[in-house]
Amino acid sequence: MRSGQGVIAAVVVLMFLAVGTIQARTVDVGGARVETRMAGKVECVPLSAVAAALNGKYWRVDNRFVMVLPGDSARPGREYVLRADSTCALCDSRRVILPAAPVLDSSRLYLPVVALPDLFPSTSVPDLTTIDTARRGDTLIFTLGGQCRPGEKFAGFGDSRSSLEYRLVIGARRDSGLGQQIALLSLTPPGMLKTVTLDSGTGVSLGFSFRQPAAERLTVLQDRVELRVWPRPDRAIKRLVLDPGHGGEDPGALGRNGTREKMVAMDVALRLKKKLEKQGFEVTLARDTDKFVSLAERSKCGNNRKADLFISIHANSSANRAACGLETYFLSEAKTDWERVVAARENAAFDTGESSAGLSADGDVGLILADLAQNEYLLESSELAARIQETTVPYARIKDRGVKQANFYVLRNGFMPAVLIECGFLSNKSEEKLLRQPEHRERLAEGICRGIVEFAKLHGPKADGSQTGGSDPRALKSKS
Ligand SMILES: [Zn+2]
């Protein structure tokens, strides 16, 4: 695996993970082991578990929770009054200010781990005492000392998409020395680190910002948490145009239950846009409202935006009600009757209105020139279609009708790899039902997104700025 690919693969893996699952652990509460869990972004223990572990009782009075722990020969009994969202608690009628407020979730009260020592003096909660930095090549390694556990983390682009912002909330108390170490680190930030801040709030909240797009990996070890950050090279494929088919007076295909293709295409495109933007792509929609946009304008949108990829999204229809599944097209002469049928239907908008202007006004010459524009990207387009087909079929669990080719006007004039996806058949009863489900459209968008990311990975630049190619040697050529 080339290093560039490794980096992007790591980013992809990271991006596809939801907020990481945090390993459960136990803390010692007054001599009993209690398992922690995340309540929102705060590492907590349920009040019920604490009461059970200490043979106590608890009950709720309005918005207050009262817990009574029995005494023994060694110590007297104790009584607590706790309130959700309030850092003020009572312990044997004595006021205690907690570093973090208890959390109410599904009418259960959760106590933040960082607040336990103030309530149960013999509790030991890890302090976050040290932050060390080291460099290994381009990689910056931050080591957070102590048995701390990361709670919420956030990694995203900075303002200009030319940097990385990273925030980490840790279920530990901060040591007074930590603030000094961080102040020191900010004075002489190593490598690509721009700033690091220690924010107040529950537990320890660290904010990092880096000077350039970067990939990151967080590892939780027994005695420390490691954050590794390394530069992520710019992708060769950055700008995408998504073209939700039809719109306005042109509803596209109609399902038997009245589902309109233009709505399905728009919804999948919007979901896909969101996902692709999360992956760092710049995404433009060829139409962003329910209006009629000519095929020529859609195609022009790709060129005007200097898009690296053009993706047109549609839903299928057939006189054969049994027909179902996903097919992805690239521009070429149709080889089968079916491909011609689909192209004829999708090109119908071309025959109406002013949509032909600028496309074939020059008659045959215009068509030949248009074909030449796409000819150059034929292999890449077919490869992109294959990636999308490969990733979407299993993810959305639909029938694979394969990569197909036909003469779509909307793909003809683009100076970039371009594909048209038929997301399923509105003419098929069960597939129409599926296409009406937001969850299914989400899966389609996720599958398509993965295909595009896979494709971009194969056509991304290496760390030295030169490009790595897929199977097509023309992918090596830079597009200016
Ligand atoms: Zn269509």
Residues whose N, C-alpha, C, O or C-beta is under 5 A from the ligand:
A	BS01	ZN	G245 G252 H314 A315 E346
